[in-house]
Amino acid sequence: MTNSPKKYCVTWDQMHQDAKALAWRLLDQKENFKGIIAVTRGGMIPACIIARELNLRMIETFCVASYDHTNQGNAAVLKESDAGDGEGWLVIDDLVDSGNTYRLIREHLPKAHFACVYAKPKGVPTADTFVTEVSQDTWVYFPWDMEVQYIDPIVKGGE
């Protein structure tokens, strides 16, 4: 949550680089994915990058609401994917935090491969592949949720 003592700010460049690293990791697994299921909304940007890198053209969405800009809540399905049981499909999200979203989606897509760019310890067991682990008490700020602005120097109370 935003009152977390640890903050991790991801830039657009870093997201692109880390999503591409995830694509490399997925490519090394030699699975033949027929398409990607982006978890909305955070998974949409890494899914786009990964779709390009793995040359996948079939893209679905699985719409879940569990966060606002300050809190994590209970995950609720807003729209399911048309990917059957998920066999051959790659589910992509930006972050797995508690694992609740992935557990919920896995009920609908038990045969899918679940991958994310960032993972927290509680969520790690629910992801098949990820790139970067961050501590559970870290709030990850993604570039689509931020704007560039002035911040005070540390000695004046800045971050």
PyMOL commands that set and color helices and strands:
alter all, ss='L'
color gray80, all
select helices_A, chain A and resi 12-28+44-53+100-108+124-126+143-145+154-156
alter helices_A, ss='H'
color red, helices_A
select strands_A, chain A and resi 6-9+35-40+59-67+72-79+89-96+113-119+129-133+138-141
alter strands_A, ss='S'
color yellow, strands_A
deselect
rebuild
show_as cartoon
